[in-house]
Amino acid sequence: MLHASVERPDEPPASLFAQARHAVIWRSGAQIVGQLITWGATFLVIRILDPDDYGLFAMTQVMLSLLNMLNGTGLAKGLIQQPEADERSIRQLYGMLIVLNFSLGATQFLLAPVAAAYFRQPIVADLLRVQSFLYFTTPFVAFPYALLARSIDFKRQAKVYLLSSVAGGVTALAGALAGLGVWTLIAAPIALFTTRAVGMTVASGHRYRPTFDFRGAGALAKFGGLMATAQLFWLMQSQADVFIAGRVLGSATLGLYTTGLFLTQILVAKFVPAVNEVAFSIYARMQHDRAAVAEGFARSVRLVMLVALPFYIGLAVTAEPLVATVLGPKWTAAAPLVRLLAIAMPAVTLQVLFSPACDGIGRPGISLRTGMVGAALMPLSFAIGLKWGVTGLAASWIGGYSLYLLVTALWVLPVIGLPGRRLVAAIAPAARAALAMGALVLAADALLPPLAPPPRLAILVATGSLVYGAWLYLFARDTLAEAVALARGRMQAPPGAAAG
């Protein structure tokens, strides 16, 4: 059984670095392997199903995501953020999660016809009613997660996440082959989260019983409430495109758009959250040392963008053969959308890295303020872009998120003590290398003779990989050395530290 009170004394940086590295390796490593399994199934399923199926599924995600923001994960993070927690507060968290999620499941079941009427698709009501089951699994995922994350124990979590990814992928593929259509997209998450709930409960080994006496839980509720409100504003911006466009574009066109968005958001939606989970626990551990928080944030930005920038620019310059190869011929109309969305994703990725730093040092109000800006700015951007159809909708991500990122940086950087010039310096090496890579890949593509999409894509990916690696080796060797040292478990001084 995990201890009810977890002491968190100051630890030397090397010890904390070792814990962080171990956690990132397990959490991200399992995420990578799990996503490879999931993607293998997902891309096969995309080839079997139709854009209309994905459009209907996207419509259900508006209500599901809206209610899911109130599922109490902010309360779980409140427990993680507290330096100490007694048994009563831990049991109260368990009870809160159960009450919240069972109520949300009932709410979605009752409101399902309202969503169906809005989108003018009767089947949406049936889909949402079945999806209500997902809320009943959430407490048994979020509570063990909070217990393990307090101890920065991501190894057991990682094994469960991997197992649940396999369960979801197998279910998705079986459903598609059985001809279940859109119901395939409903069954797979249910299998995934049910497996995860059972696995996390077993992995944590906890013996806590929930209590429904919430007296004295004001601090936990306040922190969780602020984070939940910030997540609610995040949802308002992230689902506004589907909410606004769902009544205008039709399910097939909406399916093209959401599938293109899925492809471009693979990194920011599937891998960055794993890094942020670990980062939040680390920032909470060193919240009283703002210099360490600032340096940790700069380091995380530098290393994440080292991977993210070539990925996104590579997507943009290879969108046509990539979509044809990975998704199949019936999705080729999504290629121009993928190109535009990929250009916007660096700003999206950088913006989501800010929240764990603010929340970890006990300032969730900052995330709330930035979330309010995004909730106002992005729907307006989508509404304007939609005047030019689905292409304008995709393009609106570029301008909207560039402005949103600027506002977030202006508010957050002073709080964590990181000068703007250091943030720019952290991004610059990867940005220069990725832009050079993109330019040379475009030039190589123009010189290629007519080829089928798979060999064309293979040549362009190989060219881009060689150019990016060579550029880093020749012009950003210190940044490359830092990444290699991190992979080897060495805590190397950041690039430029000696000069500073």
Buried (B, 14 or more C-beta within 10 A) or exposed (E): EBEBEBEBEEEEBEEBBBBBBBBBBBBBBBBBBBBEBBBEBBBBBBBBBBBBBBBBBBBBBBBBBBBBBBBBBBBBBBBBBBEEBEEBBBBBBBBBBBBBBBBBBEBBBEBBBEBBEBBEBEBBBBBBBBBBBBBBBBBBBBBBBBBBBBBBBBBBBBBBBBBBBBBBBBBBBBBBEEEBBBBBBBBBBBBBBBBBBBBBBEBBEBEBEBBEEBEEBEEBBEBBBBBBBBBBBBBBBBBBBBBBBBEEBBBBBBBBBBBBBBBBBBBBBBBBEBBBBBBBBBBBBBBEBBEBBBBBBBBBBBBBBBBBBBBBBBBBBBBBBBBBBBBBEEBBBBBBBBBBBBBBBBBBBBBBBBBBBBBBBBBBBBBBBBBBBBBBBBBBBBBBBBEEEBBBBBBBBBBBBBBBBEBBBEBBBEBBBBEEEBBEBBBBBBBBBBBBBBEBBEEBBEEEEEBEBEEBBEBBBEBBBEBBBEBBEEEBEBBBBBBEEBEEEEBBEBBEEEEE
